[in-house]
């Protein structure tokens, strides 16, 4: 409950009796949640198609969690109110939205789709002391902004390169590699540079490197250059919106080598490009077939209450992010921002679609990646014994 004008006037007359002008919801942390907790949700819902589709999925996951939190009375009589803002895949929009939500005195933030946008705005949240859960940022530098910043999605630059090394060792026939990545994604650029460094460190020679952006519809020219370099493997890094064009056109030009792919495929991707993605291997933060944590509950709840599409890692990330923050409020039993920050930092073994998670010393969720492969247009758990024999 936000402090009313009457409450301010009353406090003005009772200051000598110790009445706080901050109000019950932002007081000293003495306990008790208000009737309503406001959560700012800045996400990219428009702009580049590949980015907007991710932001929309993240938002729908946040909404689903907020509905469940409210409907089940997880916070007692307290309800979550979402303050949603479209940051339009633009850093200036992200900064403007952040400043507005700070001015509105939201109790916490659950959001951000692009690392670059977050890094432009995150310092303001740290300075204002707003507990902030980054939903789907996969690049480095997020929690380094300050101690009020948390991340749900792991830094994929720490997850994907070790998996690539394991894949290459299992295959045993990759001597040369080419790289194809989305250059308008800072995360994709950073992750790809580390993937390349690991493979080159194994003695795998780089023979080509090409890029594309999220608004491209035809990447055949870049793919043809890559194919003509005759690599044993192509290492790819598209955002979800570019998955279908990239892989359908890769198949169209007739590349038959190995593909060390990017994560996060939906049923729609498999229906459109599944045959083109045969024998792909990759590591993902989340997998729909997993039985860890409360993933099956999440999938069932999504099917009953979510949108008319299959859930992806981004809905799962939005859902887990909102629930993590709700656990912080429940543990703190106050909306005092420092108390909430401390409560989130101390969370251990809470159920999520990513398994049981807590938050590490640097405030990153303890999410481990799962190695996967695509066979017969289906995602299956990676098998080091059979994957090397799969041929495109």
Short mmCIF file of the C-alpha atoms (twelve columns), coordinates in Angstrom:
data_MODEL
# 
_entry.id   MODEL 
# 
loop_
_atom_site.group_PDB 
_atom_site.id 
_atom_site.type_symbol 
_atom_site.label_atom_id 
_atom_site.label_alt_id 
_atom_site.label_comp_id 
_atom_site.label_asym_id 
_atom_site.label_seq_id 
_atom_site.Cartn_x 
_atom_site.Cartn_y 
_atom_site.Cartn_z 
_atom_site.pdbx_PDB_model_num 
ATOM 1   C CA . UNK A 1   0.000  0.000   0.000   1 
ATOM 2   C CA . UNK A 2   1.469  3.342   -0.996  1 
ATOM 3   C CA . UNK A 3   1.539  6.053   1.653   1 
ATOM 4   C CA . UNK A 4   -1.426 8.411   1.406   1 
ATOM 5   C CA . UNK A 5   -1.378 12.195  1.737   1 
ATOM 6   C CA . UNK A 6   -3.306 11.735  4.974   1 
ATOM 7   C CA . UNK A 7   -0.525 9.512   6.256   1 
ATOM 8   C CA . UNK A 8   2.075  12.183  5.483   1 
ATOM 9   C CA . UNK A 9   0.051  14.876  7.286   1 
ATOM 10  C CA . UNK A 10  -0.497 12.588  10.262  1 
ATOM 11  C CA . UNK A 11  3.195  11.823  10.479  1 
ATOM 12  C CA . UNK A 12  4.007  15.522  10.297  1 
ATOM 13  C CA . UNK A 13  2.053  15.984  13.515  1 
ATOM 14  C CA . UNK A 14  3.575  12.957  15.241  1 
ATOM 15  C CA . UNK A 15  7.262  13.191  14.408  1 
ATOM 16  C CA . UNK A 16  8.189  13.620  18.026  1 
ATOM 17  C CA . UNK A 17  6.459  10.313  18.736  1 
ATOM 18  C CA . UNK A 18  8.735  8.519   16.259  1 
ATOM 19  C CA . UNK A 19  6.407  8.349   13.232  1 
ATOM 20  C CA . UNK A 20  8.439  7.634   10.073  1 
ATOM 21  C CA . UNK A 21  7.824  9.717   6.969   1 
ATOM 22  C CA . UNK A 22  8.899  6.708   4.910   1 
ATOM 23  C CA . UNK A 23  5.666  4.821   5.602   1 
ATOM 24  C CA . UNK A 24  5.159  1.206   6.579   1 
ATOM 25  C CA . UNK A 25  6.148  -0.219  3.202   1 
ATOM 26  C CA . UNK A 26  9.541  1.482   3.121   1 
ATOM 27  C CA . UNK A 27  10.270 1.754   6.808   1 
ATOM 28  C CA . UNK A 28  13.022 0.379   8.944   1 
ATOM 29  C CA . UNK A 29  12.294 -3.224  8.075   1 
ATOM 30  C CA . UNK A 30  10.499 -3.910  11.355  1 
ATOM 31  C CA . UNK A 31  8.269  -6.401  9.546   1 
ATOM 32  C CA . UNK A 32  4.998  -6.857  7.758   1 
ATOM 33  C CA . UNK A 33  4.198  -6.696  4.066   1 
ATOM 34  C CA . UNK A 34  1.825  -4.093  2.602   1 
ATOM 35  C CA . UNK A 35  -1.342 -4.935  0.685   1 
ATOM 36  C CA . UNK A 36  0.486  -4.476  -2.609  1 
ATOM 37  C CA . UNK A 37  4.054  -4.837  -3.830  1 
ATOM 38  C CA . UNK A 38  4.962  -3.056  -7.061  1 
ATOM 39  C CA . UNK A 39  7.449  -4.821  -9.342  1 
ATOM 40  C CA . UNK A 40  8.882  -2.942  -12.317 1 
ATOM 41  C CA . UNK A 41  9.145  -5.114  -15.438 1 
ATOM 42  C CA . UNK A 42  11.263 -3.414  -18.141 1 
ATOM 43  C CA . UNK A 43  11.557 -5.772  -21.125 1 
ATOM 44  C CA . UNK A 44  12.036 -5.459  -24.890 1 
ATOM 45  C CA . UNK A 45  8.593  -6.119  -26.372 1 
ATOM 46  C CA . UNK A 46  9.196  -4.396  -29.709 1 
ATOM 47  C CA . UNK A 47  12.115 -3.433  -31.947 1 
ATOM 48  C CA . UNK A 48  14.112 -6.165  -33.672 1 
ATOM 49  C CA . UNK A 49  11.893 -9.222  -34.099 1 
ATOM 50  C CA . UNK A 50  14.435 -11.626 -32.643 1 
ATOM 51  C CA . UNK A 51  14.778 -9.525  -29.503 1 
ATOM 52  C CA . UNK A 52  11.071 -8.708  -29.120 1 
ATOM 53  C CA . UNK A 53  10.113 -12.381 -29.230 1 
ATOM 54  C CA . UNK A 54  12.484 -13.047 -26.344 1 
ATOM 55  C CA . UNK A 55  11.210 -10.095 -24.308 1 
ATOM 56  C CA . UNK A 56  7.590  -11.111 -24.858 1 
ATOM 57  C CA . UNK A 57  8.325  -14.651 -23.678 1 
ATOM 58  C CA . UNK A 58  10.124 -13.334 -20.601 1 
ATOM 59  C CA . UNK A 59  7.192  -11.051 -19.802 1 
ATOM 60  C CA . UNK A 60  4.716  -13.909 -20.115 1 
ATOM 61  C CA . UNK A 61  6.783  -15.968 -17.692 1 
ATOM 62  C CA . UNK A 62  6.840  -13.089 -15.197 1 
ATOM 63  C CA . UNK A 63  3.078  -12.664 -15.564 1 
ATOM 64  C CA . UNK A 64  2.500  -16.365 -14.998 1 
ATOM 65  C CA . UNK A 65  4.528  -16.337 -11.778 1 
ATOM 66  C CA . UNK A 66  2.777  -13.192 -10.510 1 
ATOM 67  C CA . UNK A 67  -0.602 -14.815 -11.144 1 
ATOM 68  C CA . UNK A 68  0.403  -17.935 -9.237  1 
ATOM 69  C CA . UNK A 69  1.908  -15.959 -6.360  1 
ATOM 70  C CA . UNK A 70  -1.290 -13.929 -6.024  1 
ATOM 71  C CA . UNK A 71  -3.732 -16.803 -6.562  1 
ATOM 72  C CA . UNK A 72  -2.049 -19.133 -4.069  1 
ATOM 73  C CA . UNK A 73  -1.605 -16.502 -1.361  1 
ATOM 74  C CA . UNK A 74  2.142  -17.158 -1.240  1 
ATOM 75  C CA . UNK A 75  2.608  -13.708 0.302   1 
ATOM 76  C CA . UNK A 76  -0.490 -13.913 2.436   1 
ATOM 77  C CA . UNK A 77  -2.894 -11.075 1.700   1 
ATOM 78  C CA . UNK A 78  -0.184 -9.171  -0.191  1 
ATOM 79  C CA . UNK A 79  -0.583 -9.016  -3.971  1 
ATOM 80  C CA . UNK A 80  2.055  -8.459  -6.638  1 
ATOM 81  C CA . UNK A 81  1.354  -5.599  -9.043  1 
ATOM 82  C CA . UNK A 82  3.436  -5.562  -12.226 1 
ATOM 83  C CA . UNK A 83  4.506  -2.233  -13.731 1 
ATOM 84  C CA . UNK A 84  5.360  -3.313  -17.270 1 
ATOM 85  C CA . UNK A 85  7.385  -1.137  -19.654 1 
ATOM 86  C CA . UNK A 86  8.436  -1.828  -23.254 1 
ATOM 87  C CA . UNK A 87  12.087 -0.810  -23.535 1 
ATOM 88  C CA . UNK A 88  12.006 -1.400  -27.325 1 
ATOM 89  C CA . UNK A 89  15.501 -2.937  -27.594 1 
ATOM 90  C CA . UNK A 90  16.916 0.553   -27.067 1 
ATOM 91  C CA . UNK A 91  19.371 1.694   -24.394 1 
ATOM 92  C CA . UNK A 92  17.852 5.162   -24.074 1 
ATOM 93  C CA . UNK A 93  14.388 3.660   -23.603 1 
ATOM 94  C CA . UNK A 94  15.804 1.369   -20.923 1 
ATOM 95  C CA . UNK A 95  17.390 4.277   -19.068 1 
ATOM 96  C CA . UNK A 96  14.220 6.382   -19.295 1 
ATOM 97  C CA . UNK A 97  12.081 3.479   -18.048 1 
ATOM 98  C CA . UNK A 98  14.482 2.825   -15.188 1 
ATOM 99  C CA . UNK A 99  14.470 6.437   -14.033 1 
ATOM 100 C CA . UNK A 100 10.676 6.525   -14.208 1 
ATOM 101 C CA . UNK A 101 10.303 3.385   -12.109 1 
ATOM 102 C CA . UNK A 102 12.810 4.683   -9.557  1 
ATOM 103 C CA . UNK A 103 10.697 7.849   -9.377  1 
ATOM 104 C CA . UNK A 104 7.593  5.720   -8.846  1 
ATOM 105 C CA . UNK A 105 9.416  3.974   -5.985  1 
ATOM 106 C CA . UNK A 106 8.791  0.436   -7.205  1 
ATOM 107 C CA . UNK A 107 9.732  -2.159  -4.626  1 
ATOM 108 C CA . UNK A 108 11.911 -4.239  -6.975  1 
ATOM 109 C CA . UNK A 109 12.737 -4.808  -10.639 1 
ATOM 110 C CA . UNK A 110 12.396 -8.037  -12.610 1 
ATOM 111 C CA . UNK A 111 13.430 -7.474  -16.194 1 
ATOM 112 C CA . UNK A 112 15.900 -6.576  -18.960 1 
ATOM 113 C CA . UNK A 113 16.262 -8.522  -22.189 1 
ATOM 114 C CA . UNK A 114 19.545 -7.121  -23.563 1 
ATOM 115 C CA . UNK A 115 22.766 -6.831  -21.593 1 
ATOM 116 C CA . UNK A 116 23.693 -3.546  -23.272 1 
ATOM 117 C CA . UNK A 117 20.418 -1.952  -22.195 1 
ATOM 118 C CA . UNK A 118 20.830 -3.207  -18.664 1 
ATOM 119 C CA . UNK A 119 24.399 -1.925  -18.421 1 
ATOM 120 C CA . UNK A 120 23.193 1.503   -19.541 1 
ATOM 121 C CA . UNK A 121 20.506 1.587   -16.843 1 
ATOM 122 C CA . UNK A 122 21.704 -0.709  -14.076 1 
ATOM 123 C CA . UNK A 123 23.910 1.847   -12.365 1 
ATOM 124 C CA . UNK A 124 20.844 3.972   -11.613 1 
ATOM 125 C CA . UNK A 125 19.146 1.008   -9.927  1 
ATOM 126 C CA . UNK A 126 22.248 0.245   -7.887  1 
ATOM 127 C CA . UNK A 127 22.558 3.873   -6.803  1 
ATOM 128 C CA . UNK A 128 18.889 3.966   -5.805  1 
ATOM 129 C CA . UNK A 129 19.214 0.665   -3.945  1 
ATOM 130 C CA . UNK A 130 16.455 -1.160  -5.859  1 
ATOM 131 C CA . UNK A 131 16.664 -4.977  -5.697  1 
ATOM 132 C CA . UNK A 132 16.925 -6.018  -9.352  1 
ATOM 133 C CA . UNK A 133 16.644 -9.463  -10.913 1 
ATOM 134 C CA . UNK A 134 17.952 -9.625  -14.489 1 
ATOM 135 C CA . UNK A 135 15.834 -12.188 -16.303 1 
ATOM 136 C CA . UNK A 136 17.516 -13.387 -19.481 1 
ATOM 137 C CA . UNK A 137 20.909 -11.712 -19.732 1 
ATOM 138 C CA . UNK A 138 23.497 -14.238 -20.844 1 
ATOM 139 C CA . UNK A 139 26.596 -12.008 -21.032 1 
ATOM 140 C CA . UNK A 140 29.131 -11.069 -18.394 1 
ATOM 141 C CA . UNK A 141 29.203 -7.887  -16.341 1 
ATOM 142 C CA . UNK A 142 25.647 -7.973  -14.941 1 
ATOM 143 C CA . UNK A 143 26.135 -8.521  -11.208 1 
ATOM 144 C CA . UNK A 144 29.365 -6.550  -11.311 1 
ATOM 145 C CA . UNK A 145 27.218 -3.393  -11.461 1 
ATOM 146 C CA . UNK A 146 26.599 -3.678  -7.733  1 
ATOM 147 C CA . UNK A 147 25.281 -5.621  -4.776  1 
ATOM 148 C CA . UNK A 148 21.604 -4.883  -5.469  1 
ATOM 149 C CA . UNK A 149 21.836 -6.662  -8.833  1 
ATOM 150 C CA . UNK A 150 21.023 -10.360 -9.291  1 
ATOM 151 C CA . UNK A 151 20.838 -12.573 -12.357 1 
ATOM 152 C CA . UNK A 152 18.702 -15.639 -13.029 1 
ATOM 153 C CA . UNK A 153 20.026 -16.712 -16.433 1 
ATOM 154 C CA . UNK A 154 23.658 -17.831 -16.277 1 
ATOM 155 C CA . UNK A 155 26.561 -16.160 -18.022 1 
ATOM 156 C CA . UNK A 156 26.650 -18.422 -21.081 1 
ATOM 157 C CA . UNK A 157 30.252 -17.405 -21.721 1 
ATOM 158 C CA . UNK A 158 31.052 -19.659 -18.769 1 
ATOM 159 C CA . UNK A 159 28.705 -22.476 -19.859 1 
ATOM 160 C CA . UNK A 160 29.055 -22.857 -23.633 1 
ATOM 161 C CA . UNK A 161 32.852 -22.960 -24.186 1 
ATOM 162 C CA . UNK A 162 33.436 -25.983 -21.897 1 
ATOM 163 C CA . UNK A 163 30.577 -27.793 -23.665 1 
ATOM 164 C CA . UNK A 164 32.089 -26.989 -27.080 1 
ATOM 165 C CA . UNK A 165 35.379 -28.465 -25.892 1 
ATOM 166 C CA . UNK A 166 33.614 -31.644 -24.778 1 
ATOM 167 C CA . UNK A 167 31.748 -31.905 -28.090 1 
ATOM 168 C CA . UNK A 168 34.932 -31.429 -30.130 1 
ATOM 169 C CA . UNK A 169 36.812 -34.013 -28.077 1 
ATOM 170 C CA . UNK A 170 33.997 -36.545 -28.525 1 
ATOM 171 C CA . UNK A 171 33.772 -35.982 -32.299 1 
ATOM 172 C CA . UNK A 172 37.526 -36.160 -32.799 1 
ATOM 173 C CA . UNK A 173 37.329 -35.017 -36.429 1 
ATOM 174 C CA . UNK A 174 37.102 -31.230 -36.111 1 
ATOM 175 C CA . UNK A 175 40.349 -29.702 -37.312 1 
ATOM 176 C CA . UNK A 176 38.928 -26.455 -38.718 1 
ATOM 177 C CA . UNK A 177 35.973 -24.282 -37.728 1 
ATOM 178 C CA . UNK A 178 34.011 -21.285 -38.984 1 
ATOM 179 C CA . UNK A 179 31.961 -18.879 -36.889 1 
ATOM 180 C CA . UNK A 180 28.569 -17.328 -37.672 1 
ATOM 181 C CA . UNK A 181 26.980 -15.036 -35.080 1 
ATOM 182 C CA . UNK A 182 24.513 -12.206 -34.521 1 
ATOM 183 C CA . UNK A 183 26.540 -9.018  -34.274 1 
ATOM 184 C CA . UNK A 184 23.761 -6.770  -32.892 1 
ATOM 185 C CA . UNK A 185 23.747 -8.837  -29.695 1 
ATOM 186 C CA . UNK A 186 26.522 -7.937  -27.266 1 
ATOM 187 C CA . UNK A 187 26.007 -11.247 -25.480 1 
ATOM 188 C CA . UNK A 188 26.366 -13.219 -28.717 1 
ATOM 189 C CA . UNK A 189 29.617 -11.417 -29.547 1 
ATOM 190 C CA . UNK A 190 31.137 -12.022 -26.121 1 
ATOM 191 C CA . UNK A 191 30.068 -15.655 -25.917 1 
ATOM 192 C CA . UNK A 192 31.310 -16.368 -29.440 1 
ATOM 193 C CA . UNK A 193 34.715 -14.849 -28.730 1 
ATOM 194 C CA . UNK A 194 35.148 -17.215 -25.782 1 
ATOM 195 C CA . UNK A 195 33.875 -20.226 -27.725 1 
ATOM 196 C CA . UNK A 196 36.367 -19.469 -30.462 1 
ATOM 197 C CA . UNK A 197 39.219 -19.021 -27.957 1 
ATOM 198 C CA . UNK A 198 38.558 -22.438 -26.417 1 
ATOM 199 C CA . UNK A 199 38.439 -24.232 -29.766 1 
ATOM 200 C CA . UNK A 200 41.538 -22.452 -31.058 1 
ATOM 201 C CA . UNK A 201 43.219 -23.435 -27.794 1 
ATOM 202 C CA . UNK A 202 42.540 -27.052 -28.776 1 
ATOM 203 C CA . UNK A 203 44.367 -26.466 -32.052 1 
ATOM 204 C CA . UNK A 204 41.220 -26.091 -34.165 1 
ATOM 205 C CA . UNK A 205 42.023 -23.597 -36.910 1 
ATOM 206 C CA . UNK A 206 39.621 -20.738 -37.704 1 
ATOM 207 C CA . UNK A 207 38.948 -20.571 -41.452 1 
ATOM 208 C CA . UNK A 208 36.047 -18.067 -41.622 1 
ATOM 209 C CA . UNK A 209 33.974 -15.660 -39.555 1 
ATOM 210 C CA . UNK A 210 30.727 -14.027 -40.697 1 
ATOM 211 C CA . UNK A 211 28.016 -12.003 -38.965 1 
ATOM 212 C CA . UNK A 212 24.366 -10.989 -39.374 1 
ATOM 213 C CA . UNK A 213 21.824 -8.852  -37.524 1 
ATOM 214 C CA . UNK A 214 18.350 -9.535  -36.199 1 
ATOM 215 C CA . UNK A 215 16.602 -7.771  -39.086 1 
ATOM 216 C CA . UNK A 216 18.271 -9.861  -41.793 1 
ATOM 217 C CA . UNK A 217 16.054 -12.217 -43.761 1 
ATOM 218 C CA . UNK A 218 18.677 -13.542 -46.171 1 
ATOM 219 C CA . UNK A 219 22.053 -14.698 -44.879 1 
ATOM 220 C CA . UNK A 220 22.908 -16.987 -47.807 1 
ATOM 221 C CA . UNK A 221 25.842 -14.829 -48.911 1 
ATOM 222 C CA . UNK A 222 27.534 -15.106 -45.512 1 
ATOM 223 C CA . UNK A 223 26.758 -18.804 -45.261 1 
ATOM 224 C CA . UNK A 224 28.152 -19.435 -48.740 1 
ATOM 225 C CA . UNK A 225 31.428 -17.777 -47.741 1 
ATOM 226 C CA . UNK A 226 31.526 -19.967 -44.671 1 
ATOM 227 C CA . UNK A 227 30.814 -23.125 -46.650 1 
ATOM 228 C CA . UNK A 228 33.455 -22.247 -49.253 1 
ATOM 229 C CA . UNK A 229 36.055 -22.065 -46.478 1 
ATOM 230 C CA . UNK A 230 35.407 -25.814 -46.070 1 
ATOM 231 C CA . UNK A 231 35.279 -25.986 -42.250 1 
ATOM 232 C CA . UNK A 232 34.794 -29.269 -40.423 1 
ATOM 233 C CA . UNK A 233 32.314 -27.490 -38.146 1 
ATOM 234 C CA . UNK A 234 30.332 -24.259 -38.001 1 
ATOM 235 C CA . UNK A 235 29.875 -22.629 -34.615 1 
ATOM 236 C CA . UNK A 236 26.683 -20.563 -34.556 1 
ATOM 237 C CA . UNK A 237 25.221 -17.924 -32.253 1 
ATOM 238 C CA . UNK A 238 21.811 -16.533 -33.355 1 
ATOM 239 C CA . UNK A 239 19.137 -15.116 -31.074 1 
ATOM 240 C CA . UNK A 240 15.839 -17.052 -31.244 1 
ATOM 241 C CA . UNK A 241 14.284 -14.837 -33.926 1 
ATOM 242 C CA . UNK A 242 17.090 -15.683 -36.354 1 
ATOM 243 C CA . UNK A 243 17.171 -19.430 -35.737 1 
ATOM 244 C CA . UNK A 244 14.848 -20.427 -38.579 1 
ATOM 245 C CA . UNK A 245 16.360 -18.229 -41.327 1 
ATOM 246 C CA . UNK A 246 19.925 -19.135 -40.375 1 
ATOM 247 C CA . UNK A 247 19.508 -22.892 -40.174 1 
ATOM 248 C CA . UNK A 248 17.079 -23.312 -43.065 1 
ATOM 249 C CA . UNK A 249 19.456 -21.393 -45.313 1 
ATOM 250 C CA . UNK A 250 22.458 -23.298 -43.953 1 
ATOM 251 C CA . UNK A 251 20.721 -26.496 -45.046 1 
ATOM 252 C CA . UNK A 252 19.700 -24.928 -48.369 1 
ATOM 253 C CA . UNK A 253 23.287 -24.158 -49.371 1 
ATOM 254 C CA . UNK A 254 24.182 -27.782 -48.676 1 
ATOM 255 C CA . UNK A 255 26.523 -27.621 -45.696 1 
ATOM 256 C CA . UNK A 256 27.056 -31.161 -44.387 1 
ATOM 257 C CA . UNK A 257 29.631 -30.632 -41.645 1 
ATOM 258 C CA . UNK A 258 29.096 -30.534 -37.921 1 
ATOM 259 C CA . UNK A 259 27.238 -27.714 -36.188 1 
ATOM 260 C CA . UNK A 260 27.989 -26.553 -32.650 1 
ATOM 261 C CA . UNK A 261 24.801 -24.604 -32.178 1 
ATOM 262 C CA . UNK A 262 23.297 -21.919 -29.976 1 
ATOM 263 C CA . UNK A 263 20.761 -22.805 -27.262 1 
ATOM 264 C CA . UNK A 264 17.050 -22.188 -26.756 1 
ATOM 265 C CA . UNK A 265 14.884 -23.805 -29.429 1 
ATOM 266 C CA . UNK A 266 11.099 -23.775 -29.302 1 
ATOM 267 C CA . UNK A 267 8.584  -26.224 -30.756 1 
ATOM 268 C CA . UNK A 268 7.965  -23.641 -33.485 1 
ATOM 269 C CA . UNK A 269 11.671 -23.739 -34.409 1 
ATOM 270 C CA . UNK A 270 11.640 -27.519 -34.605 1 
ATOM 271 C CA . UNK A 271 8.490  -27.542 -36.722 1 
ATOM 272 C CA . UNK A 272 9.938  -24.994 -39.153 1 
ATOM 273 C CA . UNK A 273 13.604 -25.976 -39.250 1 
ATOM 274 C CA . UNK A 274 13.942 -29.243 -37.370 1 
ATOM 275 C CA . UNK A 275 15.068 -31.275 -40.388 1 
ATOM 276 C CA . UNK A 276 17.702 -28.638 -41.134 1 
ATOM 277 C CA . UNK A 277 18.982 -28.937 -37.552 1 
ATOM 278 C CA . UNK A 278 19.720 -32.656 -37.658 1 
ATOM 279 C CA . UNK A 279 22.769 -33.686 -35.646 1 
ATOM 280 C CA . UNK A 280 23.122 -30.290 -33.964 1 
ATOM 281 C CA . UNK A 281 24.708 -30.281 -30.502 1 
ATOM 282 C CA . UNK A 282 24.503 -27.481 -27.940 1 
ATOM 283 C CA . UNK A 283 24.179 -26.650 -24.253 1 
ATOM 284 C CA . UNK A 284 21.150 -24.894 -22.793 1 
ATOM 285 C CA . UNK A 285 20.360 -23.384 -19.415 1 
ATOM 286 C CA . UNK A 286 16.954 -25.129 -19.442 1 
ATOM 287 C CA . UNK A 287 15.286 -28.062 -21.130 1 
ATOM 288 C CA . UNK A 288 11.572 -28.837 -21.285 1 
ATOM 289 C CA . UNK A 289 12.151 -32.534 -20.718 1 
ATOM 290 C CA . UNK A 290 13.910 -31.940 -17.420 1 
ATOM 291 C CA . UNK A 291 12.370 -33.252 -14.208 1 
ATOM 292 C CA . UNK A 292 14.526 -31.190 -11.856 1 
ATOM 293 C CA . UNK A 293 13.139 -28.629 -9.433  1 
ATOM 294 C CA . UNK A 294 9.523  -27.751 -10.175 1 
ATOM 295 C CA . UNK A 295 9.919  -27.818 -13.947 1 
ATOM 296 C CA . UNK A 296 7.017  -30.194 -14.483 1 
ATOM 297 C CA . UNK A 297 4.792  -28.026 -12.292 1 
ATOM 298 C CA . UNK A 298 5.848  -24.974 -14.290 1 
ATOM 299 C CA . UNK A 299 5.015  -26.691 -17.577 1 
ATOM 300 C CA . UNK A 300 1.637  -27.871 -16.280 1 
ATOM 301 C CA . UNK A 301 0.801  -24.433 -14.904 1 
ATOM 302 C CA . UNK A 302 1.879  -22.798 -18.158 1 
ATOM 303 C CA . UNK A 303 -0.316 -25.163 -20.153 1 
ATOM 304 C CA . UNK A 304 -3.319 -24.368 -17.952 1 
ATOM 305 C CA . UNK A 305 -2.775 -20.626 -17.482 1 
ATOM 306 C CA . UNK A 306 -0.195 -19.385 -19.994 1 
ATOM 307 C CA . UNK A 307 -0.302 -18.482 -23.653 1 
ATOM 308 C CA . UNK A 308 -1.330 -20.942 -26.399 1 
ATOM 309 C CA . UNK A 309 2.217  -22.000 -27.254 1 
ATOM 310 C CA . UNK A 310 4.863  -24.222 -25.753 1 
ATOM 311 C CA . UNK A 311 7.040  -22.715 -23.070 1 
ATOM 312 C CA . UNK A 312 10.688 -21.961 -23.836 1 
ATOM 313 C CA . UNK A 313 13.686 -21.123 -21.683 1 
ATOM 314 C CA . UNK A 314 12.593 -17.482 -21.687 1 
ATOM 315 C CA . UNK A 315 9.186  -18.122 -20.139 1 
ATOM 316 C CA . UNK A 316 10.971 -20.349 -17.633 1 
ATOM 317 C CA . UNK A 317 13.465 -17.579 -16.850 1 
ATOM 318 C CA . UNK A 318 10.735 -14.984 -16.352 1 
ATOM 319 C CA . UNK A 319 8.809  -17.355 -14.111 1 
ATOM 320 C CA . UNK A 320 11.853 -18.311 -12.021 1 
ATOM 321 C CA . UNK A 321 12.978 -14.677 -11.723 1 
ATOM 322 C CA . UNK A 322 9.630  -13.488 -10.370 1 
ATOM 323 C CA . UNK A 323 9.383  -16.382 -7.949  1 
ATOM 324 C CA . UNK A 324 12.925 -15.754 -6.679  1 
ATOM 325 C CA . UNK A 325 12.055 -12.145 -5.873  1 
ATOM 326 C CA . UNK A 326 8.793  -13.260 -4.217  1 
ATOM 327 C CA . UNK A 327 10.805 -15.603 -1.987  1 
ATOM 328 C CA . UNK A 328 12.957 -12.613 -1.070  1 
ATOM 329 C CA . UNK A 329 9.929  -10.570 0.019   1 
ATOM 330 C CA . UNK A 330 8.479  -13.499 1.961   1 
ATOM 331 C CA . UNK A 331 11.755 -14.133 3.773   1 
ATOM 332 C CA . UNK A 332 12.308 -10.451 4.552   1 
ATOM 333 C CA . UNK A 333 8.651  -9.904  5.555   1 
ATOM 334 C CA . UNK A 334 9.053  -6.254  4.605   1 
ATOM 335 C CA . UNK A 335 9.544  -4.118  1.515   1 
ATOM 336 C CA . UNK A 336 12.563 -2.398  3.020   1 
ATOM 337 C CA . UNK A 337 14.878 -2.604  0.035   1 
ATOM 338 C CA . UNK A 338 18.056 -3.541  1.874   1 
ATOM 339 C CA . UNK A 339 16.253 -6.269  3.803   1 
ATOM 340 C CA . UNK A 340 14.827 -7.664  0.557   1 
ATOM 341 C CA . UNK A 341 18.248 -7.526  -1.104  1 
ATOM 342 C CA . UNK A 342 19.787 -9.412  1.808   1 
ATOM 343 C CA . UNK A 343 16.986 -11.990 1.750   1 
ATOM 344 C CA . UNK A 344 17.412 -12.724 -1.972  1 
ATOM 345 C CA . UNK A 345 21.182 -13.024 -1.541  1 
ATOM 346 C CA . UNK A 346 20.606 -15.637 1.146   1 
ATOM 347 C CA . UNK A 347 18.166 -17.854 -0.768  1 
ATOM 348 C CA . UNK A 348 19.164 -21.512 -0.981  1 
ATOM 349 C CA . UNK A 349 17.543 -24.552 -2.581  1 
ATOM 350 C CA . UNK A 350 14.336 -22.955 -3.813  1 
ATOM 351 C CA . UNK A 351 12.434 -24.844 -6.493  1 
ATOM 352 C CA . UNK A 352 12.553 -23.490 -10.032 1 
ATOM 353 C CA . UNK A 353 12.220 -24.821 -13.592 1 
ATOM 354 C CA . UNK A 354 16.041 -24.805 -13.641 1 
ATOM 355 C CA . UNK A 355 16.277 -27.115 -10.636 1 
ATOM 356 C CA . UNK A 356 16.810 -26.161 -7.028  1 
ATOM 357 C CA . UNK A 357 18.676 -22.879 -7.041  1 
ATOM 358 C CA . UNK A 358 20.183 -20.373 -4.681  1 
ATOM 359 C CA . UNK A 359 22.334 -17.331 -5.287  1 
ATOM 360 C CA . UNK A 360 26.100 -17.453 -5.309  1 
ATOM 361 C CA . UNK A 361 28.481 -15.006 -3.688  1 
ATOM 362 C CA . UNK A 362 28.296 -12.803 -6.791  1 
ATOM 363 C CA . UNK A 363 24.441 -12.963 -6.787  1 
ATOM 364 C CA . UNK A 364 24.079 -15.262 -9.801  1 
ATOM 365 C CA . UNK A 365 21.554 -18.095 -9.649  1 
ATOM 366 C CA . UNK A 366 23.220 -21.488 -9.347  1 
ATOM 367 C CA . UNK A 367 21.946 -22.712 -12.727 1 
ATOM 368 C CA . UNK A 368 23.839 -25.496 -14.510 1 
ATOM 369 C CA . UNK A 369 23.601 -26.073 -18.240 1 
ATOM 370 C CA . UNK A 370 22.335 -29.265 -19.908 1 
ATOM 371 C CA . UNK A 371 24.065 -30.676 -23.004 1 
ATOM 372 C CA . UNK A 372 21.588 -31.586 -25.747 1 
ATOM 373 C CA . UNK A 373 21.410 -32.787 -29.340 1 
ATOM 374 C CA . UNK A 374 18.787 -32.646 -32.076 1 
ATOM 375 C CA . UNK A 375 17.981 -35.955 -33.765 1 
ATOM 376 C CA . UNK A 376 15.020 -36.592 -36.080 1 
ATOM 377 C CA . UNK A 377 13.695 -33.085 -35.369 1 
ATOM 378 C CA . UNK A 378 13.598 -33.818 -31.644 1 
ATOM 379 C CA . UNK A 379 15.655 -32.473 -28.773 1 
ATOM 380 C CA . UNK A 380 17.277 -35.245 -26.744 1 
ATOM 381 C CA . UNK A 381 19.919 -35.431 -24.037 1 
ATOM 382 C CA . UNK A 382 23.415 -35.422 -25.533 1 
ATOM 383 C CA . UNK A 383 25.052 -38.833 -25.747 1 
ATOM 384 C CA . UNK A 384 28.827 -38.715 -26.218 1 
ATOM 385 C CA . UNK A 385 28.807 -42.279 -27.560 1 
ATOM 386 C CA . UNK A 386 26.217 -41.896 -30.308 1 
ATOM 387 C CA . UNK A 387 26.462 -38.201 -31.273 1 
ATOM 388 C CA . UNK A 388 29.768 -38.527 -33.184 1 
ATOM 389 C CA . UNK A 389 28.166 -41.033 -35.578 1 
ATOM 390 C CA . UNK A 390 25.315 -38.707 -36.554 1 
ATOM 391 C CA . UNK A 391 25.809 -37.316 -40.071 1 
ATOM 392 C CA . UNK A 392 24.056 -34.392 -41.731 1 
# 
